[in-house]
Amino acid sequence: MVISTDPAWSEISDQFVTTYSNAVVYGDYDGETVLHEGEVRVLANGWVEIPTGRLLSPDAVHHIDPHPE
């Protein structure tokens, strides 16, 4: 029996990532607190990655409005 030492999650995690090329990330229901505008990636664990490499916590993000180009 052969068992891989690489985690299987890394192979399938990209299938659960959503990328928006143009979106607005809000921190509140009313849309008064804008956390980021532009490209974002929503990771499988709920964290939001912005192009600078920073991550926004799922607790900090209320909603994301994608804007078509």
N, C-alpha and C positions, 0 to 999 in steps of 0.2 A: 504494500500500500504506500502510495506517495502522498505526502501532505505538504502543502505549500507553507512557507514561513511568511509570505506576504498576506496582509489582511485583504479579505475579499471586498470590504467596504470601499476601498479606494478605486476598485474597478467599476463599481456601479453608482458611486456617489454623484458623478457628473450627470447622470440621468435625472437627478432630482434638483439640479441647479437651474434657476430661471434667470436669464440675463435680459435686462432692458437697456436699450441704447439711449433712451431719453425718458427719464421719469423724475417725479418729485417725491421725496420721502418726507412724510409728515410725522411729527411727534405728538400731535393731539387731534382730537376729533374734528374740531372747527377749522383745521388747516391754517392756523395762525403761526404755528411753529414749524418752519421748514428746516429739516436737518441736512438735506442735500438735494441738489438738482443736477441731472445729467445721467451718465451711465451708472448702473448698479447691477450687482449680482446677488440674488437671494439664494443662500446656500441651503443645503438639505437640513441643516440643524436650525434654520430660522434666522441666523445672523445675516446681516446685509453688508456686503463688501462694496466699498467705493473705490474708484481708480487709484487713490493714493495708497491703497493697501490697508486702510483703516477698516475696522469692523464696527457696525452699529448693532447693539444688543436688541434682541427681539422685544425686550421690555421697554426699550426707548422708542421703538418705531410703532406708531399707531396704524398707519396705512401707507401704501405706495400707489400713486396714480401714474400709470404709464401713458406716455404721449406718443402717438404714432408720428413718424417722420414724414 
